C-alpha cells in the first residue's frame, strides 16, 4: 500500500475519485477494498468501514466511483455495460495506484457485481477472497420493479434531498444508475459467465427481505463457481445487511476474512479446480 493520506482524491484516467483510507494496525496487514452500491458513495457506507477495520485488523480502502459522491461526473446515459467497464478498465488501475498487495474485494449490489467481474476476468494472485453483499448476476423482475418504484420516489418525495447529502451531483448519480437498469435492453444483462473463472473463496450475504433481488442470485453463484461459496441469509435485513443487521454482517465477514486471509489460503484455494 502506497503512503496514502487518510482522505483525498485519486486521478484515474480523466476522473478524480474521492477515497478514504483506514490504515491497518500493521504495515504487513492485508487490505479490504470496498465497492459501493448503485446509489452509494464513500459517505454512505457510514461507520461500517471503521467497524470492519476493528473487526478484521485489515486496512480499509473505500472510494466513490465516477458519478458518485464527490468524484467526477460521468456522461449520461451510462453505457449498459458500465459495470463491466468499471471492473475491466477502472478497478485494475485503482488497485495498482494504491499499491494493493493482498486482501479482499467487498462489494455491495452493483459493487458486488463489479467485484465478481474483476475476479472472474483477472487471475489476480493478490486477491484472497470476495465478499458479495446482495450481488446481482442477472436481472430479475423484482429488481426492475423496485428500481422503477425508487425512480418515482426520487421524483415525488424527499428522497432526492436525502441523497443529495451524499452526492455532489445527485441527478448524475441517480439517473446514471436508474436509467441503465430501466432500459429494456438491460434485461439481457448477465455476468454469470465470470463466476466459473473465480479462483478464490466467496462469501455471499443476502437479506431475507431484499427488495432488489432473490436467493436466485446466490443459487447461480453456487452452481457456476468452482471455488467455495459460503451463503449467509441475513434475517431482519433487506438490501443492505451492513446497515440493517450490522452485528451479524460484521461477524460473518470477520470469520470469512480470518480464513481467506490465512497464511496458506492463497496456495490452497481452488488448486486443481
C-alpha positions in Angstrom: 0.0 0.0 0.0 1.4 3.4 -1.0 1.6 6.2 1.5 -1.9 7.5 1.1 -3.4 10.4 3.1 -6.5 9.3 5.1 -8.8 11.1 2.6 -8.3 12.6 -0.8 -8.7 12.1 -4.5 -7.1 9.6 -6.9 -6.7 10.6 -10.6 -7.7 7.6 -12.7 -7.8 8.4 -16.4 -9.8 11.5 -16.8 -11.6 11.0 -13.5 -11.0 12.3 -10.0 -12.2 9.8 -7.4 -12.7 10.5 -3.8 -11.4 8.0 -1.3 -11.0 7.2 2.4 -8.1 5.1 3.6 -8.2 3.5 7.0 -4.7 2.3 7.7 -4.2 -1.1 9.4 -2.6 -1.8 12.7 0.4 -3.4 10.9 2.1 -2.4 7.7 2.0 -6.0 6.6 -1.7 -6.4 7.1 -4.0 -7.1 4.1 -6.4 -4.6 2.6 -10.1 -4.8 2.1 -11.3 -2.7 -0.9 -14.9 -1.7 -0.6 -17.1 -1.2 -3.7 -20.4 0.6 -3.1 -23.9 0.1 -4.4 -25.6 1.8 -7.3 -26.5 4.8 -5.3 -23.6 4.6 -2.8 -20.5 6.6 -2.1 -17.7 6.8 0.5 -20.0 8.7 2.9 -23.0 6.3 2.5 -21.0 3.5 4.0 -21.4 5.3 7.3 -19.2 3.9 10.1 -19.1 0.4 8.6 -15.5 0.8 7.2 -14.3 1.7 10.7 -16.1 -1.3 12.2 -14.7 -3.5 9.6 -11.1 -2.4 10.3 -11.7 -3.0 14.0 -13.2 -6.5 13.4 -10.5 -7.7 10.9 -7.4 -5.5 11.6 -7.1 -5.0 7.9 -6.6 -1.8 6.1 -9.8 -0.5 4.5 -9.8 1.4 1.2 -13.2 3.0 0.2 -13.8 5.1 -2.9 -16.6 6.6 -4.8 -16.8 5.6 -8.5 -17.1 8.4 -11.1 -20.6 9.9 -11.0 -21.0 9.4 -7.2 -20.1 11.2 -4.0 -17.6 13.9 -4.6 -16.0 12.1 -7.5 -16.1 13.4 -11.1 -19.4 13.4 -13.0 -20.0 11.0 -15.9 -21.6 11.5 -19.2 -25.2 10.3 -19.3 -26.7 7.9 -20.3 -24.3 5.4 -18.9 -23.5 2.5 -21.3 -25.4 -0.6 -20.3 -22.1 -2.4 -19.8 -21.0 0.2 -17.2 -20.2 -2.4 -14.6 -18.1 -4.4 -16.9 -16.2 -1.2 -17.8 -15.6 -0.5 -14.1 -14.3 -3.9 -13.4 -12.2 -4.4 -16.5 -10.8 -0.8 -17.1 -11.1 1.2 -13.8 -10.7 -1.1 -10.9 -7.3 -2.6 -12.1 -5.9 0.9 -12.2 -7.2 1.7 -8.8 -5.6 -1.4 -7.2 -2.3 -0.6 -8.8 -2.5 3.1 -7.8 -3.0 2.2 -4.1 -0.3 -0.5 -4.2 -2.7 -3.3 -3.4 -0.6 -6.3 -2.3 -3.2 -8.8 -0.9 -6.6 -8.8 0.5 -10.3 -8.9 -0.3 -12.8 -7.1 -2.5 -16.0 -6.3 -0.7 -18.9 -5.2 -2.9 -22.5 -4.2 -2.3 -25.1 -4.6 -5.0 -23.6 -3.0 -8.2 -20.2 -3.1 -6.3 -20.6 -6.8 -5.7 -21.3 -7.3 -9.5 -18.1 -5.3 -10.3 -16.1 -7.4 -7.8 -17.4 -10.6 -9.5 -16.5 -9.4 -12.9 -13.0 -8.4 -11.8 -12.3 -11.7 -10.1 -13.5 -13.7 -13.0 -11.6 -11.7 -15.6 -8.3 -11.3 -13.7 -6.4 -14.2 -12.2 -5.0 -11.8 -9.7 -2.7 -13.5 -7.2 -3.1 -10.6 -4.8 -6.8 -11.4 -4.3 -7.6 -13.8 -1.4 -11.4 -13.7 -1.5 -14.7 -11.9 -2.4 -17.4 -10.6 0.0 -20.5 -10.0 -2.0 -23.4 -8.3 -0.3 -26.7 -8.5 -2.2 -25.0 -9.3 -5.6 -26.6 -9.2 -9.0 -25.5 -11.7 -11.7 -28.7 -11.4 -13.8 -31.7 -9.1 -13.9 -34.8 -10.2 -12.0 -38.3 -8.9 -12.2 -38.2 -7.8 -8.6 -35.1 -5.7 -9.4 -36.8 -3.8 -12.2 -40.0 -3.2 -10.2 -38.1 -1.8 -7.2 -35.9 0.3 -9.4 -38.9 1.7 -11.2 -40.5 2.4 -7.7 -37.4 4.3 -6.5 -37.5 6.5 -9.6 -41.0 7.5 -8.6 -39.8 8.2 -5.1 -36.8 10.2 -6.3 -39.1 12.4 -8.3 -42.0 12.8 -5.9 -40.7 12.6 -2.4 -37.8 13.9 -0.3 -35.5 11.1 -1.4 -33.7 13.3 -3.8 -32.9 15.8 -0.9 -31.7 12.9 1.3 -29.4 11.5 -1.4 -28.1 15.0 -2.2 -26.3 14.9 1.2 -24.0 12.2 -0.2 -23.6 13.2 -3.9 -22.2 16.5 -5.3 -24.4 16.0 -8.4 -27.3 13.8 -7.2 -29.1 13.7 -10.6 -25.9 12.4 -12.2 -25.6 9.7 -9.6 -29.2 8.7 -9.6 -30.1 8.7 -13.3 -26.8 7.2 -14.3 -27.7 4.1 -12.4 -31.5 4.1 -12.6 -31.8 4.8 -16.4 -29.4 1.9 -17.2 -31.3 -0.6 -15.1 -34.7 0.5 -16.5 -33.5 0.4 -20.2 -35.4 -2.6 -21.8 -32.2 -3.8 -23.3 -30.7 -4.2 -19.8 -33.0 -7.1 -19.2 -30.4 -9.2 -21.1 -27.6 -8.2 -18.8 -25.9 -11.3 -17.4 -22.5 -11.7 -15.9 -22.8 -15.2 -14.6 -20.2 -16.3 -17.1 -17.5 -14.7 -14.9 -18.4 -16.9 -11.9 -16.8 -20.0 -13.4 -13.4 -18.3 -13.6 -13.2 -17.1 -10.0 -10.4 -18.8 -8.1 -10.8 -17.5 -4.6 -13.4 -18.2 -1.9 -16.7 -16.3 -2.0 -18.9 -15.1 0.8 -22.5 -14.0 -0.2 -24.6 -12.1 2.3 -28.3 -11.9 1.2 -31.0 -10.2 3.2 -34.2 -12.2 3.6 -36.3 -9.2 2.7 -34.1 -7.9 -0.1 -36.4 -5.8 -2.4 -33.9 -5.8 -5.3 -33.1 -9.5 -5.6 -33.8 -13.0 -4.5 -31.9 -16.1 -3.5 -31.8 -17.0 -7.2 -28.6 -14.8 -7.4 -26.8 -16.9 -4.8 -28.0 -20.1 -6.4 -26.5 -19.1 -9.7 -23.1 -18.4 -7.9 -23.3 -21.8 -6.1 -24.0 -23.6 -9.4 -21.4 -21.8 -11.5 -18.5 -21.3 -9.1 -15.8 -23.9 -8.7 -14.4 -22.3 -5.6 -16.3 -22.4 -2.2 -19.3 -20.2 -2.0 -20.5 -19.5 1.6 -24.0 -18.2 1.7 -25.3 -16.3 4.7 -29.0 -15.5 4.6 -29.5 -12.5 6.9 -32.7 -12.3 8.9 -34.0 -8.9 9.7 -32.2 -7.5 6.6 -33.3 -6.3 3.2 -30.9 -5.0 0.5 -28.3 -3.5 2.9 -27.4 -6.1 5.6 -24.4 -4.0 6.7 -26.9 -1.3 7.8 -29.9 -3.4 8.8 -28.1 -6.3 10.6 -24.6 -4.8 11.2 -23.6 -7.1 14.0 -24.3 -10.4 12.2 -22.8 -9.0 9.0 -19.6 -8.0 10.6 -19.3 -11.3 12.4 -19.8 -13.2 9.1 -17.2 -11.1 7.3 -14.7 -11.3 10.2 -14.9 -15.1 10.1 -14.6 -15.3 6.4 -11.6 -12.8 6.4 -9.8 -14.8 9.0 -10.0 -17.9 6.9 -9.4 -16.3 3.5 -6.5 -14.2 4.6 -4.8 -17.1 6.5 -1.2 -17.8 5.6 -1.8 -20.8 3.4 -5.1 -19.8 1.8 -3.6 -18.3 -1.3 -1.8 -21.6 -2.1 -4.7 -23.9 -1.1 -7.7 -22.1 -2.6 -9.2 -24.0 -5.5 -5.9 -25.6 -6.6 -6.6 -28.0 -9.4 -10.2 -26.9 -9.8 
